[in-house]
Amino acid sequence: MTQYLLKLIISSAIIVLATEISKKSSVLAALIIALPLVSLITFCWIYYETKDTLKIANLSIEILYFGLATIPLFILLPYLLKNGFSFMISMLLACGSSAITMIIVRIFFLKN
């Protein structure tokens, strides 16, 4: 239970930190968010709990593919917002585009 709470606190702290920093500097917040901190922390927890390096290797490849699938979100969202679309519509369309891309990645590239 203690380990679960520690995981929860660390993960939440990263999100809160990035949100608070974004109020002062969007560039610094973007840098923190772009760092694969969650992935690295997850790899460490998996290694600590299982010592299964093959699982970590497979997970890192899957993260790479799904990370690439999020590119449409980061292209479409700012475009829509800068062109007068509401935040909610922009988020829905951008997330929908990434969801479709993730489905395509899952079907064609991650067949296990």
N, CA, C and O atoms as a GROMACS GRO file, in nm:
protein
  448
    1MET      N    1   0.082  -0.119   0.000
    1MET     CA    2   0.000   0.000   0.000
    1MET      C    3   0.087   0.126   0.000
    1MET      O    4   0.054   0.224  -0.068
    2THR      N    5   0.195   0.126   0.074
    2THR     CA    6   0.286   0.240   0.080
    2THR      C    7   0.346   0.268  -0.057
    2THR      O    8   0.356   0.383  -0.099
    3GLN      N    9   0.385   0.163  -0.127
    3GLN     CA   10   0.444   0.178  -0.259
    3GLN      C   11   0.342   0.238  -0.357
    3GLN      O   12   0.376   0.323  -0.439
    4TYR      N   13   0.218   0.195  -0.348
    4TYR     CA   14   0.110   0.248  -0.433
    4TYR      C   15   0.090   0.397  -0.405
    4TYR      O   16   0.078   0.476  -0.499
    5LEU      N   17   0.088   0.435  -0.279
    5LEU     CA   18   0.072   0.577  -0.244
    5LEU      C   19   0.190   0.660  -0.294
    5LEU      O   20   0.172   0.773  -0.340
    6LEU      N   21   0.309   0.606  -0.284
    6LEU     CA   22   0.428   0.675  -0.333
    6LEU      C   23   0.419   0.698  -0.483
    6LEU      O   24   0.451   0.806  -0.532
    7LYS      N   25   0.376   0.596  -0.557
    7LYS     CA   26   0.356   0.609  -0.702
    7LYS      C   27   0.255   0.720  -0.732
    7LYS      O   28   0.277   0.802  -0.820
    8LEU      N   29   0.146   0.720  -0.659
    8LEU     CA   30   0.041   0.819  -0.678
    8LEU      C   31   0.091   0.960  -0.650
    8LEU      O   32   0.061   1.052  -0.726
    9ILE      N   33   0.165   0.978  -0.544
    9ILE     CA   34   0.217   1.110  -0.505
    9ILE      C   35   0.317   1.161  -0.609
    9ILE      O   36   0.310   1.277  -0.649
   10ILE      N   37   0.409   1.077  -0.651
   10ILE     CA   38   0.510   1.119  -0.749
   10ILE      C   39   0.444   1.158  -0.881
   10ILE      O   40   0.475   1.262  -0.939
   11SER      N   41   0.354   1.074  -0.930
   11SER     CA   42   0.287   1.102  -1.057
   11SER      C   43   0.204   1.229  -1.050
   11SER      O   44   0.207   1.311  -1.142
   12SER      N   45   0.131   1.247  -0.941
   12SER     CA   46   0.050   1.367  -0.923
   12SER      C   47   0.137   1.491  -0.912
   12SER      O   48   0.103   1.597  -0.965
   13ALA      N   49   0.248   1.480  -0.844
   13ALA     CA   50   0.338   1.593  -0.825
   13ALA      C   51   0.391   1.645  -0.959
   13ALA      O   52   0.405   1.766  -0.976
   14ILE      N   53   0.420   1.556  -1.050
   14ILE     CA   54   0.469   1.597  -1.182
   14ILE      C   55   0.364   1.680  -1.255
   14ILE      O   56   0.396   1.783  -1.314
   15ILE      N   57   0.239   1.637  -1.250
   15ILE     CA   58   0.131   1.710  -1.317
   15ILE      C   59   0.110   1.845  -1.251
   15ILE      O   60   0.098   1.947  -1.320
   16VAL      N   61   0.106   1.849  -1.119
   16VAL     CA   62   0.087   1.975  -1.048
   16VAL      C   63   0.204   2.070  -1.076
   16VAL      O   64   0.183   2.189  -1.101
   17LEU      N   65   0.326   2.018  -1.073
   17LEU     CA   66   0.444   2.099  -1.100
   17LEU      C   67   0.435   2.163  -1.239
   17LEU      O   68   0.457   2.283  -1.254
   18ALA      N   69   0.404   2.083  -1.340
   18ALA     CA   70   0.395   2.135  -1.477
   18ALA      C   71   0.284   2.239  -1.489
   18ALA      O   72   0.302   2.340  -1.557
   19THR      N   73   0.171   2.215  -1.425
   19THR     CA   74   0.059   2.310  -1.430
   19THR      C   75   0.098   2.443  -1.366
   19THR      O   76   0.070   2.549  -1.422
   20GLU      N   77   0.160   2.437  -1.251
   20GLU     CA   78   0.200   2.561  -1.182
   20GLU      C   79   0.308   2.635  -1.259
   20GLU      O   80   0.304   2.758  -1.268
   21ILE      N   81   0.404   2.564  -1.313
   21ILE     CA   82   0.511   2.628  -1.390
   21ILE      C   83   0.455   2.691  -1.517
   21ILE      O   84   0.503   2.795  -1.561
   22SER      N   85   0.353   2.628  -1.577
   22SER     CA   86   0.296   2.682  -1.701
   22SER      C   87   0.234   2.820  -1.681
   22SER      O   88   0.220   2.896  -1.776
   23LYS      N   89   0.197   2.852  -1.558
   23LYS     CA   90   0.142   2.985  -1.528
   23LYS      C   91   0.248   3.093  -1.543
   23LYS      O   92   0.216   3.209  -1.569
   24LYS      N   93   0.374   3.055  -1.527
   24LYS     CA   94   0.485   3.150  -1.536
   24LYS      C   95   0.560   3.138  -1.668
   24LYS      O   96   0.601   3.239  -1.726
   25SER      N   97   0.579   3.015  -1.714
   25SER     CA   98   0.658   2.992  -1.835
   25SER      C   99   0.606   2.870  -1.910
   25SER      O  100   0.622   2.757  -1.866
   26SER      N  101   0.543   2.895  -2.024
   26SER     CA  102   0.491   2.782  -2.101
   26SER      C  103   0.605   2.699  -2.160
   26SER      O  104   0.591   2.578  -2.178
   27VAL      N  105   0.718   2.764  -2.190
   27VAL     CA  106   0.832   2.691  -2.246
   27VAL      C  107   0.888   2.592  -2.144
   27VAL      O  108   0.912   2.476  -2.177
   28LEU      N  109   0.908   2.637  -2.021
   28LEU     CA  110   0.960   2.548  -1.917
   28LEU      C  111   0.861   2.436  -1.886
   28LEU      O  112   0.901   2.321  -1.867
   29ALA      N  113   0.733   2.469  -1.880
   29ALA     CA  114   0.630   2.366  -1.857
   29ALA      C  115   0.629   2.264  -1.970
   29ALA      O  116   0.618   2.144  -1.946
   30ALA      N  117   0.641   2.312  -2.093
   30ALA     CA  118   0.644   2.221  -2.208
   30ALA      C  119   0.765   2.128  -2.201
   30ALA      O  120   0.756   2.010  -2.234
   31LEU      N  121   0.878   2.182  -2.158
   31LEU     CA  122   0.998   2.100  -2.144
   31LEU      C  123   0.976   1.990  -2.041
   31LEU      O  124   1.012   1.875  -2.064
   32ILE      N  125   0.918   2.026  -1.927
   32ILE     CA  126   0.892   1.926  -1.822
   32ILE      C  127   0.794   1.820  -1.872
   32ILE      O  128   0.814   1.701  -1.850
   33ILE      N  129   0.689   1.864  -1.940
   33ILE     CA  130   0.589   1.770  -1.989
   33ILE      C  131   0.646   1.681  -2.100
   33ILE      O  132   0.614   1.563  -2.108
   34ALA      N  133   0.732   1.740  -2.184
   34ALA     CA  134   0.789   1.664  -2.295
   34ALA      C  135   0.890   1.559  -2.249
   34ALA      O  136   0.913   1.459  -2.317
   35LEU      N  137   0.951   1.583  -2.134
   35LEU     CA  138   1.044   1.483  -2.082
   35LEU      C  139   0.967   1.354  -2.054
   35LEU      O  140   0.854   1.360  -2.006
   36PRO      N  141   1.025   1.243  -2.082
   36PRO     CA  142   0.952   1.118  -2.058
   36PRO      C  143   0.959   1.074  -1.911
   36PRO      O  144   0.990   0.959  -1.881
   37LEU      N  145   0.928   1.168  -1.822
   37LEU     CA  146   0.939   1.138  -1.678
   37LEU      C  147   0.848   1.023  -1.636
   37LEU      O  148   0.889   0.935  -1.562
   38VAL      N  149   0.725   1.026  -1.684
   38VAL     CA  150   0.632   0.919  -1.646
   38VAL      C  151   0.682   0.784  -1.697
   38VAL      O  152   0.675   0.684  -1.626
   39SER      N  153   0.733   0.782  -1.819
   39SER     CA  154   0.787   0.658  -1.874
   39SER      C  155   0.906   0.609  -1.792
   39SER      O  156   0.915   0.492  -1.756
   40LEU      N  157   0.997   0.701  -1.762
   40LEU     CA  158   1.116   0.661  -1.686
   40LEU      C  159   1.079   0.612  -1.546
   40LEU      O  160   1.135   0.513  -1.498
   41ILE      N  161   0.987   0.681  -1.481
   41ILE     CA  162   0.943   0.638  -1.348
   41ILE      C  163   0.877   0.501  -1.357
   41ILE      O  164   0.899   0.414  -1.272
   42THR      N  165   0.795   0.482  -1.461
   42THR     CA  166   0.728   0.353  -1.480
   42THR      C  167   0.830   0.242  -1.502
   42THR      O  168   0.818   0.134  -1.444
   43PHE      N  169   0.931   0.268  -1.586
   43PHE     CA  170   1.036   0.167  -1.607
   43PHE      C  171   1.103   0.130  -1.476
   43PHE      O  172   1.129   0.013  -1.448
   44CYS      N  173   1.132   0.231  -1.394
   44CYS     CA  174   1.196   0.205  -1.264
   44CYS      C  175   1.107   0.122  -1.174
   44CYS      O  176   1.155   0.028  -1.111
   45TRP      N  177   0.977   0.155  -1.168
   45TRP     CA  178   0.886   0.076  -1.084
   45TRP      C  179   0.877  -0.068  -1.132
   45TRP      O  180   0.880  -0.162  -1.053
   46ILE      N  181   0.866  -0.085  -1.264
   46ILE     CA  182   0.858  -0.222  -1.318
   46ILE      C  183   0.985  -0.300  -1.285
   46ILE      O  184   0.979  -0.415  -1.242
   47TYR      N  185   1.100  -0.236  -1.304
   47TYR     CA  186   1.225  -0.304  -1.273
   47TYR      C  187   1.234  -0.338  -1.125
   47TYR      O  188   1.273  -0.448  -1.088
   48TYR      N  189   1.199  -0.241  -1.042
   48TYR     CA  190   1.204  -0.262  -0.898
   48TYR      C  191   1.113  -0.377  -0.855
   48TYR      O  192   1.151  -0.459  -0.770
   49GLU      N  193   0.992  -0.383  -0.914
   49GLU     CA  194   0.894  -0.483  -0.873
   49GLU      C  195   0.915  -0.620  -0.937
   49GLU      O  196   0.886  -0.722  -0.875
   50THR      N  197   0.965  -0.623  -1.064
   50THR     CA  198   0.970  -0.752  -1.136
   50THR      C  199   1.107  -0.791  -1.188
   50THR      O  200   1.132  -0.909  -1.212
   51LYS      N  201   1.196  -0.694  -1.205
   51LYS     CA  202   1.328  -0.717  -1.267
   51LYS      C  203   1.314  -0.769  -1.410
   51LYS      O  204   1.407  -0.829  -1.464
   52ASP      N  205   1.198  -0.747  -1.473
   52ASP     CA  206   1.169  -0.797  -1.607
   52ASP      C  207   1.210  -0.693  -1.711
   52ASP      O  208   1.132  -0.606  -1.749
   53THR      N  209   1.335  -0.704  -1.758
   53THR     CA  210   1.385  -0.607  -1.855
   53THR      C  211   1.321  -0.624  -1.992
   53THR      O  212   1.312  -0.526  -2.066
   54LEU      N  213   1.278  -0.743  -2.029
   54LEU     CA  214   1.209  -0.764  -2.156
   54LEU      C  215   1.076  -0.689  -2.158
   54LEU      O  216   1.037  -0.631  -2.259
   55LYS      N  217   1.006  -0.691  -2.045
   55LYS     CA  218   0.880  -0.616  -2.034
   55LYS      C  219   0.906  -0.466  -2.052
   55LYS      O  220   0.828  -0.397  -2.118
   56ILE      N  221   1.014  -0.417  -1.994
   56ILE     CA  222   1.049  -0.275  -2.007
   56ILE      C  223   1.085  -0.243  -2.152
   56ILE      O  224   1.044  -0.139  -2.204
   57ALA      N  225   1.160  -0.331  -2.217
   57ALA     CA  226   1.197  -0.309  -2.358
   57ALA      C  227   1.073  -0.305  -2.446
   57ALA      O  228   1.060  -0.216  -2.530
   58ASN      N  229   0.981  -0.399  -2.427
   58ASN     CA  230   0.858  -0.400  -2.505
   58ASN      C  231   0.773  -0.276  -2.478
   58ASN      O  232   0.718  -0.216  -2.571
   59LEU      N  233   0.764  -0.237  -2.355
   59LEU     CA  234   0.687  -0.119  -2.319
   59LEU      C  235   0.746   0.006  -2.383
   59LEU      O  236   0.673   0.092  -2.430
   60SER      N  237   0.879   0.016  -2.385
   60SER     CA  238   0.942   0.135  -2.443
   60SER      C  239   0.914   0.145  -2.593
   60SER      O  240   0.895   0.255  -2.645
   61ILE      N  241   0.910   0.032  -2.664
   61ILE     CA  242   0.876   0.032  -2.807
   61ILE      C  243   0.730   0.075  -2.825
   61ILE      O  244   0.699   0.154  -2.914
   62GLU      N  245   0.641   0.022  -2.742
   62GLU     CA  246   0.499   0.057  -2.752
   62GLU      C  247   0.478   0.206  -2.722
   62GLU      O  248   0.396   0.271  -2.786
   63ILE      N  249   0.551   0.259  -2.625
   63ILE     CA  250   0.542   0.402  -2.593
   63ILE      C  251   0.588   0.484  -2.713
   63ILE      O  252   0.528   0.587  -2.745
   64LEU      N  253   0.694   0.440  -2.779
   64LEU     CA  254   0.742   0.511  -2.897
   64LEU      C  255   0.633   0.521  -3.002
   64LEU      O  256   0.605   0.630  -3.053
   65TYR      N  257   0.570   0.409  -3.035
   65TYR     CA  258   0.466   0.410  -3.137
   65TYR      C  259   0.346   0.494  -3.096
   65TYR      O  260   0.295   0.574  -3.175
   66PHE      N  261   0.300   0.478  -2.972
   66PHE     CA  262   0.185   0.557  -2.928
   66PHE      C  263   0.221   0.704  -2.911
   66PHE      O  264   0.136   0.791  -2.929
   67GLY      N  265   0.345   0.732  -2.876
   67GLY     CA  266   0.389   0.871  -2.869
   67GLY      C  267   0.383   0.937  -3.005
   67GLY      O  268   0.340   1.052  -3.017
   68LEU      N  269   0.426   0.866  -3.108
   68LEU     CA  270   0.416   0.919  -3.244
   68LEU      C  271   0.270   0.941  -3.284
   68LEU      O  272   0.240   1.032  -3.360
   69ALA      N  273   0.182   0.858  -3.232
   69ALA     CA  274   0.039   0.870  -3.264
   69ALA      C  275  -0.024   0.994  -3.202
   69ALA      O  276  -0.135   1.032  -3.241
   70THR      N  277   0.043   1.057  -3.107
   70THR     CA  278  -0.012   1.179  -3.047
   70THR      C  279   0.023   1.304  -3.127
   70THR      O  280  -0.028   1.413  -3.097
   71ILE      N  281   0.107   1.292  -3.227
   71ILE     CA  282   0.147   1.409  -3.306
   71ILE      C  283   0.028   1.483  -3.366
   71ILE      O  284   0.026   1.606  -3.363
   72PRO      N  285  -0.073   1.413  -3.419
   72PRO     CA  286  -0.189   1.488  -3.472
   72PRO      C  287  -0.253   1.581  -3.368
   72PRO      O  288  -0.299   1.690  -3.401
   73LEU      N  289  -0.257   1.538  -3.243
   73LEU     CA  290  -0.313   1.621  -3.138
   73LEU      C  291  -0.237   1.753  -3.126
   73LEU      O  292  -0.297   1.860  -3.118
   74PHE      N  293  -0.105   1.745  -3.126
   74PHE     CA  294  -0.023   1.864  -3.106
   74PHE      C  295  -0.014   1.952  -3.230
   74PHE      O  296   0.029   2.067  -3.221
   75ILE      N  297  -0.054   1.900  -3.344
   75ILE     CA  298  -0.063   1.982  -3.465
   75ILE      C  299  -0.201   2.046  -3.474
   75ILE      O  300  -0.214   2.165  -3.502
   76LEU      N  301  -0.304   1.965  -3.452
   76LEU     CA  302  -0.441   2.012  -3.470
   76LEU      C  303  -0.488   2.107  -3.360
   76LEU      O  304  -0.555   2.206  -3.389
   77LEU      N  305  -0.456   2.079  -3.235
   77LEU     CA  306  -0.504   2.161  -3.124
   77LEU      C  307  -0.465   2.308  -3.137
   77LEU      O  308  -0.553   2.394  -3.132
   78PRO      N  309  -0.336   2.341  -3.153
   78PRO     CA  310  -0.304   2.484  -3.164
   78PRO      C  311  -0.363   2.548  -3.290
   78PRO      O  312  -0.402   2.664  -3.288
   79TYR      N  313  -0.370   2.471  -3.398
   79TYR     CA  314  -0.429   2.524  -3.521
   79TYR      C  315  -0.575   2.564  -3.497
   79TYR      O  316  -0.617   2.674  -3.534
   80LEU      N  317  -0.651   2.475  -3.437
   80LEU     CA  318  -0.793   2.503  -3.413
   80LEU      C  319  -0.812   2.620  -3.316
   80LEU      O  320  -0.895   2.708  -3.340
   81LEU      N  321  -0.736   2.620  -3.208
   81LEU     CA  322  -0.748   2.728  -3.109
   81LEU      C  323  -0.712   2.863  -3.168
   81LEU      O  324  -0.779   2.963  -3.141
   82LYS      N  325  -0.607   2.867  -3.250
   82LYS     CA  326  -0.564   2.993  -3.311
   82LYS      C  327  -0.660   3.041  -3.420
   82LYS      O  328  -0.657   3.157  -3.460
   83ASN      N  329  -0.746   2.950  -3.467
   83ASN     CA  330  -0.840   2.986  -3.572
   83ASN      C  331  -0.983   3.000  -3.521
   83ASN      O  332  -1.079   2.987  -3.597
   84GLY      N  333  -0.997   3.025  -3.390
   84GLY     CA  334  -1.125   3.064  -3.334
   84GLY      C  335  -1.218   2.953  -3.289
   84GLY      O  336  -1.330   2.981  -3.248
   85PHE      N  337  -1.174   2.828  -3.295
   85PHE     CA  338  -1.259   2.720  -3.245
   85PHE      C  339  -1.260   2.722  -3.092
   85PHE      O  340  -1.162   2.763  -3.030
   86SER      N  341  -1.369   2.680  -3.034
   86SER     CA  342  -1.378   2.678  -2.888
   86SER      C  343  -1.281   2.573  -2.832
   86SER      O  344  -1.239   2.480  -2.902
   87PHE      N  345  -1.247   2.590  -2.707
   87PHE     CA  346  -1.155   2.497  -2.642
   87PHE      C  347  -1.209   2.354  -2.646
   87PHE      O  348  -1.136   2.261  -2.681
   88MET      N  349  -1.336   2.336  -2.611
   88MET     CA  350  -1.393   2.201  -2.604
   88MET      C  351  -1.397   2.134  -2.742
   88MET      O  352  -1.362   2.017  -2.755
   89ILE      N  353  -1.439   2.207  -2.844
   89ILE     CA  354  -1.441   2.151  -2.980
   89ILE      C  355  -1.300   2.117  -3.025
   89ILE      O  356  -1.276   2.011  -3.082
   90SER      N  357  -1.207   2.206  -2.999
   90SER     CA  358  -1.067   2.184  -3.035
   90SER      C  359  -1.012   2.059  -2.967
   90SER      O  360  -0.946   1.976  -3.030
   91MET      N  361  -1.039   2.047  -2.837
   91MET     CA  362  -0.992   1.929  -2.763
   91MET      C  363  -1.054   1.801  -2.817
   91MET      O  364  -0.985   1.701  -2.835
   92LEU      N  365  -1.184   1.803  -2.843
   92LEU     CA  366  -1.251   1.684  -2.893
   92LEU      C  367  -1.195   1.642  -3.029
   92LEU      O  368  -1.166   1.524  -3.050
   93LEU      N  369  -1.179   1.737  -3.119
   93LEU     CA  370  -1.126   1.704  -3.252
   93LEU      C  371  -0.980   1.657  -3.244
   93LEU      O  372  -0.942   1.561  -3.311
   94ALA      N  373  -0.900   1.725  -3.164
   94ALA     CA  374  -0.759   1.689  -3.152
   94ALA      C  375  -0.742   1.552  -3.086
   94ALA      O  376  -0.663   1.469  -3.131
   95CYS      N  377  -0.817   1.528  -2.979
   95CYS     CA  378  -0.810   1.398  -2.911
   95CYS      C  379  -0.866   1.287  -3.001
   95CYS      O  380  -0.814   1.176  -3.004
   96GLY      N  381  -0.972   1.319  -3.074
   96GLY     CA  382  -1.028   1.221  -3.167
   96GLY      C  383  -0.929   1.183  -3.275
   96GLY      O  384  -0.919   1.066  -3.312
   97SER      N  385  -0.854   1.282  -3.326
   97SER     CA  386  -0.754   1.252  -3.429
   97SER      C  387  -0.644   1.162  -3.373
   97SER      O  388  -0.597   1.071  -3.442
   98SER      N  389  -0.605   1.187  -3.250
   98SER     CA  390  -0.502   1.101  -3.188
   98SER      C  391  -0.557   0.962  -3.159
   98SER      O  392  -0.486   0.863  -3.174
   99ALA      N  393  -0.682   0.954  -3.118
   99ALA     CA  394  -0.742   0.823  -3.091
   99ALA      C  395  -0.746   0.739  -3.218
   99ALA      O  396  -0.714   0.620  -3.216
  100ILE      N  397  -0.784   0.802  -3.329
  100ILE     CA  398  -0.787   0.730  -3.457
  100ILE      C  399  -0.646   0.686  -3.495
  100ILE      O  400  -0.626   0.573  -3.540
  101THR      N  401  -0.550   0.774  -3.478
  101THR     CA  402  -0.411   0.739  -3.509
  101THR      C  403  -0.361   0.627  -3.420
  101THR      O  404  -0.288   0.539  -3.465
  102MET      N  405  -0.399   0.628  -3.293
  102MET     CA  406  -0.359   0.521  -3.201
  102MET      C  407  -0.421   0.387  -3.241
  102MET      O  408  -0.356   0.283  -3.230
  103ILE      N  409  -0.545   0.390  -3.287
  103ILE     CA  410  -0.608   0.266  -3.334
  103ILE      C  411  -0.533   0.212  -3.456
  103ILE      O  412  -0.509   0.092  -3.466
  104ILE      N  413  -0.497   0.302  -3.547
  104ILE     CA  414  -0.421   0.260  -3.665
  104ILE      C  415  -0.286   0.200  -3.624
  104ILE      O  416  -0.245   0.097  -3.676
  105VAL      N  417  -0.218   0.266  -3.530
  105VAL     CA  418  -0.089   0.215  -3.480
  105VAL      C  419  -0.107   0.076  -3.419
  105VAL      O  420  -0.028  -0.015  -3.445
  106ARG      N  421  -0.211   0.062  -3.339
  106ARG     CA  422  -0.237  -0.067  -3.271
  106ARG      C  423  -0.263  -0.179  -3.372
  106ARG      O  424  -0.212  -0.290  -3.357
  107ILE      N  425  -0.342  -0.148  -3.474
  107ILE     CA  426  -0.379  -0.250  -3.573
  107ILE      C  427  -0.261  -0.288  -3.661
  107ILE      O  428  -0.237  -0.406  -3.685
  108PHE      N  429  -0.187  -0.189  -3.709
  108PHE     CA  430  -0.085  -0.216  -3.810
  108PHE      C  431   0.057  -0.233  -3.757
  108PHE      O  432   0.140  -0.296  -3.824
  109PHE      N  433   0.087  -0.179  -3.640
  109PHE     CA  434   0.225  -0.182  -3.592
  109PHE      C  435   0.246  -0.262  -3.464
  109PHE      O  436   0.354  -0.316  -3.442
  110LEU      N  437   0.144  -0.271  -3.380
  110LEU     CA  438   0.159  -0.342  -3.252
  110LEU      C  439   0.061  -0.458  -3.252
  110LEU      O  440  -0.049  -0.447  -3.198
  111LYS      N  441   0.101  -0.567  -3.312
  111LYS     CA  442   0.008  -0.678  -3.334
  111LYS      C  443   0.005  -0.781  -3.223
  111LYS      O  444  -0.063  -0.883  -3.237
  112ASN      N  445   0.076  -0.761  -3.115
  112ASN     CA  446   0.075  -0.863  -3.009
  112ASN      C  447  -0.034  -0.841  -2.910
  112ASN      O  448  -0.048  -0.918  -2.815
   0.00000   0.00000   0.00000
